[in-house]
Amino acid sequence: MKLFFLLTGLAVSLSGCAGNKEAKTELPLPIAYEDYTGEYPDFTLVFDDRFDQKTAFWEFGDGTFPENACRFTPEGVKYENGTMSLVVTEDHVPGSWSNSNGVLESERDYSSGEIRSKKPILYGRLEARVRNPPSETASGYISSLFTYVNDKKDGFKWREIDIEMEGLRPSQFQANYIFGEGTWQWWETRLWGAYEEKIEIGSEGQWRVFALEWTDSRIRWYVNGVLVKELTNDDLDGNPPTTPEGQAVQKHPAFIPQIAQQIIMNFWIPNDLVQDHFGGNKRNNIYPMKAEYDWFRYYSWTPRE
């Protein structure tokens, strides 16, 4: 098995990144890009998953949300030949209780997969080698690696840092930061600013290493080791980029998140109401359709004095 824990599984509190070390043989570096070293100042590798099989780090998502035509199910997560795939299929899923979301979800006509870290993390670097399906067979989808929290027990403090790809724009990815206070509705987060950007990455259907770094003062996004976007508290001071047409104008300043969040990977298709402006029209989708993950790495933030 190609799984490498530097710290002892679930006995470790990932938000604090403390625990007993477990002696294991270090694996060779994963396939990545030229000059990849897997080492970064102020970050320490905690978890290295080569996706031979499901591990105790992850749990399966079983929910959905209004824009999503799919319901997440454990069957939508597949492990084969060292790759983890999130798979959309045309399977009717009846309404039922979601343990992930803590609500009764309505029925869906498609199923797909989602994995979530069992423990939240506070700061760190996430890396994953990802390949999305080609547009010839996948015209409408959303493929995401992100951190997220919006717990009603904590007053609906919405914090979300996204690496997001769409069938609508297969040669780009979205580097997003979403912030909200006291809301569970996406459009209301515009009151704290629209920090979203579509970034050109070139040819579709390629394996790429996406990464994000989150510290107490900045968020950075990388593609194949190249820094493509950075946000600091100075960027979140009440003067955001132009707010998309038709959405609320920012009224409140945001700041770099200081709340622990789950790590989530999911793959889904948009419903008919949103597909022509977000995700892409699914008329050319051929099912089953999948997003593939070759490996994932999580580094804790360990700044030096």
N, C-alpha and C positions, 0 to 999 in steps of 0.2 A: 504494500500500500504506500502511495506516494504522499501521504499526509504528513505534515511536519508542524508540530506544536512546539514553540519555544517555551510557552508557559502552560501549566497544567489545565487543560480544558475548561470545564465549567466551574471548577473550584476557584477560578480566577474571576475577580470582579473586573470586567473589561473597562468599566468607566474609570477605575482607578489604576488598572494595569499593574496590580500587585499580586504576588502569589509565589508558590514554591516552584523552582525551576526543575524541569524534568530532563535528564540527560538522554539525548537522542542523537543519532547520526545526522549531520546536516546534508541535505540533498543538493545535487547540482542546481545551478540557476535554471529557472524555467525558460522556455523559448520566449523571446521578447523582441527586442529591436537591437540594432547595432550599438555596441558600447554599453549595453545594459549591465549594471553592476549590482542592482538591488540594494544599494547602500545610500543613505541620505543623512546629511548632518542633522542632528536633533531628532531623529526618528529611529526607533528600535523595532525590528521585526518581531511580531508576537505570534502571528498565525499565517501559515502557508498551506493553502488547500489546492491540490492538483486534481481534485474532482474524480478520484477513483470511485468514491461512494459517499453517501450522506454521512456527515460527521455531527458530533454533539454540539458544535458551534452554531449550527443552523436549526431553524424550525420551518415548517411549511406554512405559508400563508393560506387562508381559506376564505377570504372575503372578496369584496369587489367595491366599486364606487360608481357614482352616477354616469360618468363618461365611458365606462368600461362595458363592452359587450360580452366580456368573459366573466366567469367565476373561477377563482383560483382553487385548485385542488391538488392534493399530493401526487395524483397520477400525471399532472402536467409537468413534473420535474423528473427528468430521465438522466441516468448516469451510464455512459457507455464509452469504452476505450479511452478513459482518462479525460472525458469531456462531460460537462453538465449542460443539458439542454432544457430550455423552457419552451414548452410545446403547446401551440394553440390547435385545438381540434373542434370539429362541429359536433359537440356533445351537449345535449340539453341537460342543464343542471337545475333541479327544482329548488325552490326557495327553502332556506334552512338557516339555522343559527350559525353565525361566524364567531369562532373563538378569537380570531385575530382582531376583529373590529368590535366585538361585543354587542352585535346587533343582529336582528333577523334580516337576512338578505333576501331580495326578490329573485325569481328565477332568471336564468340566462340561457341563451342558445348556443354558447361556446364555452369551452373550458380552457384554462391555461395554467401556468406554473408561476409560483413566487416563493423565494426563500428569504428568511429574515434572521438576523443574528438574535440568539436567545437573550443575550445581554446587550444593553446599550453601550455606546462608547462616547467618551468625551475627548475630542481632539484626536488627531492622528492622520495617517496617510493610507488611502485605499487605492489599490491597483487591481485591475482585472484585464485579462486578454479576452477580447470579445469579437464575435463575428455575427452579423445580422444577415437575414436572408436577402437575396437579390430582388430587385424591383420587378423582374419578369414574373415572379411567383408570389410576391408580397408587396402589394401596393398600399396597404393600410395597416400600420402597426405602431406601437410605442414600445421601445426597449430601454430599460432604465437600470442604472446603478446609482443609489442615492442613500442619503441619511435622512431620517424623518422622525419627528415627534409631534403629536397634537392630541394630548391626553386631556380629556374633559376634567379629570381629577386634578389637573394642574392648571385649570382655568383656560383651556384651549390655547396654549402657547404653541403656535404653529412655527416650526423651524424645519426647513427642508433644503438640502444641498444636492443638486441634480447633475448627473451625466445622463442625458436623454437623447434617444435617436428615434426618428420617425420614418415611416414608409413614404410620407409626403415629401420629405427632403432627404433622400438617402445619401447625398454627398456632404451632409452637414451633421453636426450634433449640437444640442442645446446645453449650455453651461448656465444653470439657473440657481438663484438663491431666493427662497420664498420665506417671508416673515409675516407673522400675524399675531395679534393678541386678542383673546376672547372671541375667536371665530373659528368655525369649522368649514366655512364657505370660501372657496378659492378666490372668487372675485373680490371679496372684502380684504384680502391680503394686499390688494393694490393700494390701499390706504397707507401702507408702509413702504410702498415703492415697487417698481417692476424691474427686478435685477435679473433679466433673462437675455441671453444672447445666442444667436445662431452662428456657429463657427464652421467654416469650410474645412473639410478634411479630405476631399478628393474622392477617388474611385470607391464605389460601393462594394459591398460583399467581401471586404478584406478583413483579415485578422488585424486588430489594433489593440494596443495597450492604452487604456484610459486610466487616469489617476486624478485624485483630488487630495489636496492637503488642507487640513483644517487646524488652525491654532487659535489662541485667544485673541489674536489681532488680525488675522487674514484668512482668506480662502483662495486657493490656487487650483487651476485646472490644467492638466497636461494631456497631450496625445503623443504617444511614442517618445516620451521623454522631453517633449518640447512644451514649454510654458505658453499657454494660449489665452489665459485670462487670470486676472487677480482682482480681488475685492478686499478693501480694508475698511475700518470704521470711518475713515475720511470720505469714502465713496458712498456711505450709507447715512449721510448727515441731513437728509431732507431735500437734496437736490439730485434726484435720480435721473437716469436716462429717460428719454421721452416715453411717457406712459402710452401703451397701445391705444389706438383710437377706440372710443366707446367705453373705456374702462375708467374707474374712478381715479382722480388725481391724488397724488400722495399728500397726506395730511400729517403723518407722524414719521419721525426718524426711526430707522432700524439700526441694528448693530450686529456685529459678528456673534453667532449663537454661543451661549455659555450653558446650554442644557444638553445632557446626554441624550443620544439618539440611537435608534436601531439602524443597522445597515440592511438595506433591502435591494434585491434584484428581482425584477419582474418583466414579463413580456405579455402584451395584451393588444386587443384591437379596439378601435373607438366605435362607439355606437353611431347610428345614422344621423343624429342631431349635430355631432361635432366633427365627423370624419372629413368633411371637405375643407376645414381650416385647421384641424389639429389631428395629426396621426396619419391621415391619408384615407382616401376612399378605398374600401376593401373589396371592390368588385373584381379585382384581378388576383385576389388571394387564392392560393392553392393549399389545401389542408391535407395532412398536418403541416404546420409551419413552425419553424423554430429559430430561436436565438441561442447561440452556442457560447459557452464559457470554458476556456481552456484551463485557466487558473485564477486564483484570487489571493491577494496578500493584504494583511492588515498590519500597520506599524503604529505603535503608540508614539505620542509626542513626548520626547524626553529632552527638553532644552538644557543645554550646558550652561553652567555659571559663567 
